[in-house]
Amino acid sequence: MKNSNIKAKNENGITLIVLVTTIIVLTILLGVSFSFIIGDNNIIDSSKEYVSSTEKDLLIEEMDILLLKYKLLKMDNNISIMDYFKSFDSEEGYSNISNNGDGTYTIFKDNMEILINEQETLDVK
């Protein structure tokens, strides 16, 4: 009879200690994950900043290409930079080019303000 009692105690299964330990470890992992997601330097805000920075860099590259095309066009035709940018449709996202009076121009594209001169892109806000 003692042998049957010993066999019953040695059966495999989840003990209460293993269950509690697993719950504690999962709770700690959940807390760490939430701090990465909604904490001060969280993943969501970091990714939004990265996307904004990437969009800004892409817009600067696009403007530099357009300014290079403008320089090439200006060699053959006498066209002002104002007329060049006004020739773009609003469907392309460009709107409201204005001369700032100091040799710089402001262009709005996709809710971003771009400051250029005839040589380069100066700033994107």
N, C-alpha and C positions, 0 to 999 in steps of 0.2 A: 503494500500500500504506500509505503513511503516513496517508492520509485515513481508511482503515478502522480503524486503531488509535486515532485521535483520536475517532472516533465511539463506539467502545467505552468510552472513558474518560468521555465526557460523558453517558452513559445515566443516567436518573433512578433513584434508589433510596435506601434508608436506609444511611447511612454509619455506621461504628463510632462516630464522634464524636457524632453525633446520638443514637444508641442509648444511649451512656453518659450523655450529658447528660440525656436523658429519665429514665433510671433514677435519677440523682442528684436531680433535681427531685421525682420521685415519692416518693423516700425521705424527703426533707425535709418534704414535705406530710404524709406518713404520721406522722412524728415529731411534728409540730405538732398534728395531729388527735388522736393518743393523749394528748398532754399536756392537751388540752382535755377529753378524756373521763375520764382516770384521774388527773389531776394534783391539786394541793392544792385549788384552787378549781374543781373539775370540774363539768361540766354535770349529771351524774347527781345529785350531792349537792345542787347548787343547785336542781334541779327538785324533789327530795324536800322540801327546806326550804320551797319555794314552795307545794307541795301541802299541807304541814302548816299553814302560815300561813293558807292559804285555807280549809281545813277549820275552823280555829279561828275565823276571822272569820265564817264561815257559822253556826257554832254560837252565837256571840255574838249574831248577828242573830236566830237562831231563838229564843234565850232571851229576848231583849228583846221579841219579838212575844208569846211566851207570858206574860211578865210583864205586858204591856199587856192581854192577854185576861184575866189574873187580876184586874187592877185593875177592869176592867169588870164581871166576874162578882162581885167582892166588893161592888160598889155595890148589886147586887140581892140577893145572898145573903151570909150571914155565913159565909164559908168561909175556912179557914186555908190558908196557902200549902203547908203539909205535905199537907193533904187534896187540894189542887188537883193537886200533882205526883204524889201517890200514885194519882190517878184515871187516869193514863196507863198503858197496858199496857206490859209489858216488851218487847213486839214493837216499840214505837216507840223502844226503846233506852234509856229512862230507868230508872234503878235506884238504890236505896239513897239516898233523900233523908234528910238528917240535919240536925238543928238544932245549930248550933255553940255556942249559948248566948250569943252576943254580938250577936244580931240578924241573923246571917248563916246561910245554909244551904248545904250541900254536896250537889250532885247529880252522879251519874255517868251519862254517856251516851257510848256508843261508845268506851269506854276512855279517856275524858277526864273530868277532875274540874272541875266548874263551881262557882264560889263566887258566890252571889247574895245580895241582900237583897230586901226587898219592892219596892224602887224600880228596881233596875238589876242588870245582870250585872257583877260585880266583877272576876272573873279566870277564866281557863280554863287548865288545865295538862294 
